[in-house]
Amino acid sequence: MIKSQGLLPFMDVLTGLVGIIILVNVILAVDLAEKDKIPVRVLLKEEEAPAKGTQRRPVYMICSSAGILIGEELLPIPESHEQFKALSRAIKHAVESAGEGGYVLALIRPDGYKSFERLRDVVDNLGFRLGYEPVSSDWELVPQ
C-alpha cells in the first residue's frame, strides 16, 4: 500500500531556506552600506542675508559631551561660577572679534545637549543672538 505525503513538510523546508537567504542578504547589505559610507565634511563659513544686504558673521561653537569648542579652545561644561565666567569671557571675546553682525551659532553633537543648555544660558545673559543646528557625531567640521 502506497502512502501519500502532503507538500507541507517540503513547504516548511522551502520557507525556512528562503528566510535564511533573505537574512543573509540583509546582513550583507548592511555590511556593505557601512563600508561604503562617505565621510561628510562641513565647511563653516559666513553667510550673507540677501534681503537687507547685511552680513551676518556666525561664531561657530561646537557642543559635545567633552565641552564647548570655541575656535581652537575646548572649554569644559561649566559647573562652577568660575567656569561660567570663563565661558562668558570666551564667548564675549569671540563674538566681539567677529565685528558687527556677529552671533553665536551652536553646532550640537548628539551627546552635547547639556553643554548646549549651559551655552544658551551664557549667551542669553550676554544678550547675543543665538542660532543652533544639530550635527551628526561623525561629521567633520572644518572652519574656512
C-alpha positions in Angstrom: 0.0 0.0 0.0 1.4 3.4 -1.0 1.1 6.2 1.5 0.7 9.7 0.1 2.5 12.5 1.7 1.4 16.1 1.5 3.6 19.0 0.5 3.5 20.6 3.9 6.9 19.3 5.1 8.6 20.3 1.8 7.0 23.8 2.0 8.3 24.2 5.6 11.8 23.4 4.5 11.5 25.7 1.4 10.1 28.6 3.5 12.9 28.2 6.0 15.5 28.2 3.2 14.0 31.4 1.7 14.0 33.1 5.1 17.7 32.3 5.6 18.6 33.6 2.2 16.8 36.9 2.9 18.5 37.2 6.3 21.9 36.7 4.7 21.1 39.3 2.0 20.1 41.8 4.7 23.3 41.3 6.7 25.4 41.7 3.6 23.6 44.8 2.5 24.1 46.4 5.9 27.7 45.4 6.0 28.3 46.9 2.5 26.5 50.1 3.4 28.7 50.7 6.4 31.9 50.1 4.3 30.7 52.5 1.5 29.9 55.2 4.0 31.0 58.5 2.5 32.7 60.9 5.1 30.9 64.2 5.5 33.0 67.4 5.7 31.1 70.5 6.6 32.7 73.8 5.7 31.9 76.6 8.2 31.7 80.0 6.5 30.0 83.3 6.7 26.5 83.9 5.4 25.1 86.9 3.7 21.5 87.9 4.3 20.3 88.9 0.8 17.2 90.9 1.8 18.9 93.6 3.8 22.3 93.3 2.3 23.8 93.0 5.8 26.4 90.5 6.6 25.9 88.0 9.5 29.1 86.6 10.9 28.5 83.3 12.8 30.9 82.4 15.5 30.8 78.6 15.5 30.7 76.8 18.8 30.6 73.0 18.9 28.7 71.5 21.8 29.6 67.9 22.8 30.0 65.9 25.9 33.7 66.9 26.0 32.8 70.5 26.4 32.3 73.6 24.2 34.7 74.2 21.4 35.2 77.9 20.6 37.8 78.2 17.8 40.7 76.1 18.9 39.9 76.3 22.7 37.9 73.5 24.3 36.1 74.8 27.4 34.6 72.3 29.9 30.9 72.2 30.5 30.6 74.8 33.2 29.6 73.6 36.7 31.1 76.3 38.9 30.7 80.1 38.9 34.3 80.5 37.8 33.8 78.2 34.8 30.6 80.1 33.8 32.7 83.4 34.0 35.5 81.9 31.8 32.9 80.7 29.2 31.2 84.1 29.3 34.6 85.9 28.7 35.5 83.5 25.8 32.1 83.9 24.1 32.1 87.7 24.5 35.6 87.9 23.1 34.8 85.6 20.1 31.6 87.4 19.2 33.1 90.9 19.5 36.1 89.8 17.4 33.7 88.9 14.6 32.6 92.5 14.4 29.2 93.9 13.5 26.7 91.2 12.7 28.5 88.6 14.9 26.3 86.0 16.5 26.7 82.6 18.2 25.9 79.5 16.0 25.9 76.4 18.2 26.6 73.1 16.4 25.2 70.4 18.7 26.5 66.9 18.6 24.1 64.1 19.7 25.8 63.9 23.1 26.1 67.7 23.5 22.7 68.8 24.8 24.0 69.5 28.3 26.8 71.7 27.1 24.3 73.5 24.7 22.0 74.3 27.7 24.9 75.9 29.5 26.0 77.8 26.4 22.4 79.0 25.8 22.2 80.4 29.4 25.5 82.3 29.0 24.6 83.7 25.5 21.2 84.8 26.8 22.9 86.6 29.7 25.3 88.4 27.4 22.5 89.5 25.1 23.9 88.0 21.8 21.8 86.4 19.1 21.9 82.6 19.1 21.3 80.1 16.4 21.8 76.3 16.6 22.0 73.3 14.4 22.2 69.7 15.3 25.1 67.9 13.6 25.9 64.2 13.4 28.7 62.8 15.5 30.6 61.5 12.5 30.6 64.8 10.6 34.0 66.6 10.3 33.5 70.3 10.9 36.1 72.3 9.0 36.5 76.1 9.6 37.0 78.1 6.4 
